[in-house]
């Protein structure tokens, strides 16, 4: 039974042996060859959040005439279709070169992922078409162009992932250095507090209005200050050894 809606234009004289193998959705990218008719089913350039793929159809009649559901005619339309992938990869490569933060690298990867998946199916479908119709020499060049697109997409993916990993590692290293610096600063503040804490305590005690047999002389004042400083140095030395 034929499907209610076919991807193929009704005016294309494609045999039923091909039409009956098609549904409403384009499905995976592939090539079909029946009764001298070659049909290449590709996907149009996908968008990052686009889940439904749009079909790019290229049909060759037994007489060698090419037609497509896209703009253009003949194999030139197929070449233009591949060129859209090249242009998208050039755009993403420029964005990857300008990326400097994890967010920017993530945006590149998000846009690149569907292009890479589609380029793999593109290369596979063109390879199938080449094997099915070896008399069409131009399919060799188009297949090689599809292989180059897939390879460039994979290399760009590796570069973007490397840039993302390096950026994350560099940020983690900077955060670790800041944490070490803050810990060293806090340690120095603790040592200063340990130095002046005994002197502050002695000053508070002897500053109270109490009756003491200790004469209020400049000599005793400096002795108390020296004792407080020595005690502070002793406490600071103990804290320094523990750290």
N, C-alpha and C positions, 0 to 999 in steps of 0.2 A: 504494500500500500504506500502511495506517495504521501509525503507529509503535506499538511495543509499549507504551510508557508515554507518556501524554499529560499535559500540564500542567493541562488542563481537568478539573474534576470530572465524573464520569460522569453525574451526575444533571442536568447542564445540557443542555437540548435545543438544543445548538449544531449548526448544519449541518456536514456532512462537508467542505464546501468551506473551512471555517475550520479544522476539526480536522486535516485533512490537511496544513495549512501549518505545523503546530506539531511540534516535536520534544521531546526530553526536557529540554532547557535552554530558559530563557526567551528567550535571544538578545537582540538590541537592543530597546530600548523602542519600541513602534510601536502603530499602530491598524489593525484589519482590519474591513471592512464587506462582508458577503455576505448576500443574501436578507433584508435588513432587520435583520440581527443586527450589532451593533457590539461588538467586543472590543478593549479597551484593555489592552495588556501593558506593565506598568511594573515597576520594580525596587523592592524594599523598601530602606529606608535602609541603605546599606552601611557596613561597619566598615573601619578603616584596613588591616588585614591580611586582609580577606576577599576572596578571588579569585573565588569562585563566587557569583553573584548569585541572590537569591531572588525569585521572581515575585510580583507583586501584580496580580491579574487583576480586571478590571471588565467585566462583560458586560451589555449592554442588549438585551432582546428586542424584537421588532417592536411589541409592545404597550406598550412604554415601561417595563417592569419592569427594575430594575437588581439585579444580584447581584455578589458578590465572594468571593474565597477568604480574605479577611481578616475581622477582627472588624467587625461592623456590616452594615448593609444600605443599598442605594440609593446615591444620590450623596453622602449624608452620609459614607459610608465613604471615598469618594474624597477628599472634603474633609478628613477626618481624616488620610488618607495624606499629603496636602500639608502638613498642619499639623505632622507629624513632622519634615519638612524645615525648616520655619520654626523650630521649637524647637531643632533641632540647630544651626542657624546662629546663633541667639541665644546658645546655650551657647558656641560657638566664638568669637563676637564678644567675649563677656565674658573668655574666656581670652586673646584677642589684646590686649584693653585692659590686662590685668594682666601681660602678658609684658614682661620687661625684659632677658632674655639671649637669645643666639642659639639655645640649646637649646630654650627655651620657645617661641620663634617657629617653630622647626623642627617642634615637636610640633603646633602649630596647623596648619601647612601640611600636615603628614602626614595629619591627620584631615580637613582641608578638601578635599583633592584628590579623593577618591572621591565626596564629596558634590557637588562641582561637576560632575564628569563625569556623575553620575546626574541632576542637575538639568537639564543640557542635553538629555539624552534624554527626560526627563519633559516638558519644554516642547515638544519636537518631537512627541512622541506625542499630546499634548493638542491641538496645532495640527492634526495629521492627523485626529483624531477630530472636531474642530469642522468641518473642511472636508467630512468624509464625512457628517455628520449635522447639517445646519444647522438642523433643526427643534428641536433640544435647546438652548434658550437658556442653560441653566445651564452648558453647556460653555464658553461665552464667559468667564464669571467664573472658572471653573477654569483655563482656558488663560491668562488674565491673571495669575492667582495663580501659575501655573507660571513665567510670564515674570518675575514679581517675584522668585521664589525664585532663578532663574538669575542675575538681575542682582545680587541681594544677595550671592550666593556669589562672583561675579566681583569685586565691590567689596571684599569681605572678603579675597579672595586678594590683591588689589593692596595693601591696607592692611598685611597681614601681610608681604608681600614688601618693602614700603617700610620697615617697622619692622625687619625682619631686616637689610636693607642698611644702614640707619642705625646699627644696633647694631654691626655688623661694622666700619663706617667709624669709629665713635666709639672702639671698642677699638683699631683700628689707629692712630688718632691719639694715643691715650693711650700706646700702646707706643712710638710714635715720639718723643713728648715725654720719656718715661722714658729712652730711649736717648740723646737729646740731653743730658739732665741728667747721665747717667752719663759721657758723653764729656767734658762740661765739668768734672766733678769729677776725672776722671782727668787732664785737662790741668793743672788747678791742682796736683794732687799731683806731676806731673812737673816743674812749675816750682819747687816747693818743694825737690824732690830736687836739681834743677840748682843751686839757690842754695846748699845746704849741702854738696854733694858735694866741691867744691874745699877747703872749710874742713875737712871730715872727712879728706880725703886729707892735707892739710898737718899736721893734728893727729896723724895716725897716723905720718907720717914723722918728725916732730920728737919724738914720744913714744918712739921707739926708743932703746935705749942705744947710741949711737954717739958717736964723738969728733968734735966740731965746733968750729971756731974762733969760732962765733957765741956771744957772751956770753949767759948766761942772766939777762937783766934784764927788768924789767916793760915797758920800752920796746920791746924786741925781741918780746916776747910780743904786745903790742898791734899791732905792725907786721905780724906774721904773720897775726893775726886779720883785720886790715883788708885785707891782700893776698888772703886767702882769700875774704872777703866780696865784694871787688871782682871777683875772678875768677868767683865764683858769679853775681854780677849780670850779668857779661858773657855767661856761658853761658846764663843765663835769658833775657836779651834776644835772643840768637840763636834759641833755641827758640820764644820768643814771636812773632818775626817769621815763622818758618816756618809757624806755625799761624794 
